[in-house]
Amino acid sequence: MKKIPLIFFVAMTLSCAVINQLNLLTPEQEVELGRQASREVERSVRLYRDPLVRAYIDSLGQALVRVSARSQFRYYFKVVDAPEVNAFALPGGFIYVNLGLIKAAETESELAGVIGHEIGHVEMHHGAKKISQQYGVAVLVDVISGSGDPSLKRKVIAQLVGFGGGLGVLRYGREAERESDAFAVRCMVNARVDPEGIARFFETLLKLHKREPKGVEGWFATHPPTQSRIDFVRSEIAKLPNTSGLKKTSARFEQIRARVLRR
């Protein structure tokens, strides 16, 4: 992949503060970075192979993508056979949902809220921005193209997928988490799903953390469900004209959750 001179011109002329807020990678470069990271993820985790569960998570995720803003990415939703309550997104549209998350969600709207939040991270380029901020666009172009120092490539990919950190990926800042929460609220309303599920799931996580802190420590490390986030989500919902009558759950969700709880 050829380097684009304009990228380097922009990087040299913008201030550091501005660069930290920008994503200087192209959508194609984000996809390639995410694809490389996804290969590493799938070498280190066991994907859940039940076709009914996989199809359900993919259909729920794709339904949310369709009603979001016009996406530049093709999305891939996969289920990780892990008991921890967690989900994460890689740049370019690669999203992973732990089996423990499906078990913990009590309604489809809770599960959809998490997936919508992860889509928000992708659509707002949070992963690419964070990595660009840490390593610089010149390094990332070398990593993506396959040139440069192989050990640096391994370091960048390891940082992206959060090796050693329980697959938590990157720790986004407070503003990025709020942006993704707000995105999830809008996305769910467009899909006719009750966005209150986001706040309810955060409340569920707080309760789980008191009872079984180890089961949700990965989520708390990367997406801390603080009371301020719950309040923020509800303030975003309050701005909407009418959210009554939106779907809270579905028979298919109940079937899938019962199926994974039996295993």
C-alpha positions in Angstrom: 0.0 0.0 0.0 1.5 3.3 -1.0 2.0 6.2 1.4 -0.1 9.2 0.7 2.0 12.4 0.8 -1.0 14.5 1.8 -1.2 12.6 5.1 2.3 13.6 6.0 1.7 17.2 5.0 -1.4 17.4 7.2 0.5 15.7 10.1 3.3 18.3 9.9 1.0 21.4 9.7 -1.6 20.6 12.4 -0.9 21.1 16.1 -0.6 18.0 18.4 -3.8 18.9 20.2 -5.7 18.9 16.9 -4.1 15.7 15.6 -5.2 13.9 18.8 -8.8 14.6 17.8 -8.4 13.5 14.2 -8.2 10.2 12.3 -5.7 10.5 9.5 -6.2 7.0 8.3 -8.4 6.3 5.3 -11.4 3.9 5.7 -9.4 1.3 3.7 -6.5 1.6 6.1 -8.8 1.2 9.1 -10.2 -1.9 7.6 -6.8 -3.4 7.0 -5.6 -2.5 10.5 -8.8 -4.1 11.9 -8.4 -7.2 9.8 -4.8 -7.7 10.9 -5.9 -7.3 14.6 -8.8 -9.7 14.1 -6.5 -12.4 12.9 -4.5 -12.0 16.2 -7.7 -12.0 18.3 -8.9 -15.2 16.7 -5.6 -16.9 17.3 -6.0 -16.2 21.0 -9.7 -16.9 21.7 -12.2 -19.6 20.9 -15.1 -18.5 18.8 -18.5 -19.9 19.6 -19.6 -22.2 16.8 -23.4 -22.6 17.4 -24.8 -21.4 14.1 -28.1 -20.2 15.6 -26.4 -18.0 18.2 -23.9 -16.7 15.6 -26.7 -15.9 13.1 -28.8 -14.1 15.8 -25.9 -11.9 16.9 -25.1 -11.1 13.3 -28.7 -10.3 12.4 -29.1 -8.0 15.5 -25.9 -6.2 14.7 -26.6 -5.8 11.0 -30.1 -4.4 11.8 -28.5 -1.7 13.9 -25.9 -0.9 11.2 -28.7 -0.5 8.6 -30.4 2.2 10.6 -27.2 4.1 11.6 -25.7 6.8 9.5 -24.4 5.6 6.2 -21.5 3.4 7.1 -18.2 3.2 5.3 -17.6 -0.3 6.6 -18.8 -3.8 6.2 -19.4 -5.2 9.6 -18.5 -8.7 11.0 -20.1 -9.8 14.2 -18.7 -12.8 16.0 -19.3 -14.5 19.3 -16.4 -15.4 21.7 -16.8 -18.6 23.8 -15.9 -16.8 27.0 -17.8 -16.5 30.3 -16.7 -12.9 31.0 -19.2 -10.1 30.4 -17.6 -8.2 27.6 -17.7 -7.0 24.0 -15.2 -5.0 21.9 -14.8 -3.5 18.5 -11.7 -3.2 16.2 -11.3 -0.5 13.6 -13.0 -1.2 10.3 -16.1 -3.0 11.6 -14.9 -6.2 13.4 -17.1 -6.6 16.5 -16.8 -9.4 19.1 -19.5 -10.3 21.7 -18.6 -12.7 24.6 -21.0 -15.5 25.4 -21.1 -14.1 29.0 -22.6 -10.9 27.7 -25.5 -12.7 26.1 -26.1 -14.6 29.3 -26.0 -11.4 31.4 -28.4 -9.3 29.2 -32.0 -9.7 30.4 -33.7 -8.3 27.4 -32.9 -7.8 23.7 -32.7 -4.0 24.2 -29.9 -4.5 26.7 -27.9 -6.6 24.3 -28.7 -4.3 21.4 -27.5 -1.3 23.5 -24.1 -2.9 23.9 -23.8 -3.8 20.3 -24.9 -0.3 19.2 -22.3 1.2 21.5 -19.6 -0.9 19.9 -20.8 0.2 16.4 -20.5 3.7 17.6 -16.8 3.2 18.4 -16.2 2.0 14.9 -18.3 4.7 13.2 -16.6 7.5 15.1 -13.2 6.0 14.5 -12.3 5.9 18.2 -9.8 3.0 17.8 -8.0 4.5 14.8 -7.8 7.9 16.6 -6.4 6.3 19.7 -3.8 4.3 17.9 -2.9 7.2 15.7 -2.4 9.4 18.8 -0.1 6.8 20.4 2.0 5.8 17.4 1.6 8.5 14.7 0.2 8.0 11.2 3.6 7.4 9.6 4.2 4.3 11.8 0.7 3.0 11.2 1.0 3.3 7.4 4.2 1.2 7.7 2.4 -1.3 9.8 -0.6 -1.6 7.5 1.6 -1.8 4.4 3.8 -4.5 5.9 7.0 -2.5 5.7 8.9 -1.2 8.7 10.0 -2.9 11.9 8.1 -6.3 12.4 8.5 -5.9 16.2 6.8 -2.5 16.1 3.9 -4.0 14.1 3.5 -6.7 16.8 3.5 -4.0 19.4 0.8 -1.9 17.6 -1.4 -4.9 17.0 -1.0 -6.1 20.6 -2.0 -2.7 21.9 -5.0 -2.7 19.7 -6.4 -6.0 20.8 -5.3 -5.6 24.4 -3.3 -8.7 24.8 -2.6 -9.4 28.5 -5.6 -7.2 29.4 -8.4 -9.7 28.9 -9.3 -8.6 25.4 -10.5 -5.2 26.6 -8.9 -3.5 23.6 -8.2 0.2 24.1 -9.3 2.3 27.0 -11.2 5.1 25.5 -11.6 8.4 27.2 -14.8 9.7 28.9 -15.8 11.7 25.8 -15.4 8.8 23.4 -17.6 6.6 25.7 -20.2 9.3 25.8 -20.2 9.7 22.0 -20.7 6.0 21.6 -23.5 5.9 24.2 -25.3 8.8 22.4 -24.8 7.0 19.1 -26.3 3.8 20.5 -29.4 5.7 21.8 -30.0 7.2 18.3 -29.3 3.9 16.6 -31.7 1.9 18.8 -34.5 4.4 18.4 -34.1 4.3 14.6 -34.3 0.5 14.9 -37.5 0.8 17.0 -35.7 -0.8 20.0 -36.1 0.8 23.5 -32.9 2.7 24.3 -33.6 2.5 28.0 -32.0 -0.9 27.7 -28.6 0.8 27.7 -29.1 2.3 31.1 -30.7 -0.9 32.5 -27.7 -2.9 31.3 -25.3 -0.6 33.1 -27.3 -1.0 36.2 -27.2 -4.8 35.8 -23.4 -4.5 35.5 -23.1 -2.5 38.7 -25.0 -5.2 40.5 -23.0 -8.0 39.0 -19.8 -6.2 39.9 -20.8 -6.2 43.6 -21.6 -10.0 43.5 -19.0 -11.3 41.1 -16.4 -8.7 40.3 -14.1 -11.0 38.3 -16.8 -11.8 35.8 -17.1 -8.2 34.7 -13.6 -6.8 35.4 -12.8 -6.6 31.6 -15.9 -4.5 31.0 -15.1 -2.2 34.0 -11.6 -1.8 32.8 -12.6 -0.5 29.3 -16.3 0.7 29.6 -16.9 1.6 33.2 -20.7 1.8 33.7 -20.6 4.6 36.2 -23.8 6.3 37.5 -22.8 9.4 35.5 -23.0 7.4 32.3 -26.4 6.0 33.3 -27.6 9.6 33.9 -26.1 10.7 30.6 -27.8 8.0 28.7 -31.2 8.9 30.2 -30.6 12.6 29.5 -30.0 11.7 25.8 -33.2 9.6 25.8 -35.1 12.5 27.4 -34.2 14.7 24.4 -36.1 12.5 22.1 -39.7 13.3 21.2 -41.3 9.9 22.0 -39.8 6.6 22.9 -43.0 4.8 24.0 -43.9 1.6 22.4 -40.4 0.6 21.4 -39.4 -3.0 21.5 -37.8 -4.2 24.8 -37.2 -7.8 23.9 -38.2 -10.5 21.4 -39.1 -14.2 21.4 -35.9 -14.9 19.4 -33.8 -13.3 22.0 -35.4 -15.4 24.7 -34.8 -18.5 22.7 -31.2 -17.7 22.1 -30.5 -16.7 25.7 -32.2 -19.9 27.0 -30.0 -21.8 24.6 -26.7 -20.4 25.8 -27.8 -20.6 29.5 -28.3 -24.4 29.0 -24.7 -25.1 27.9 
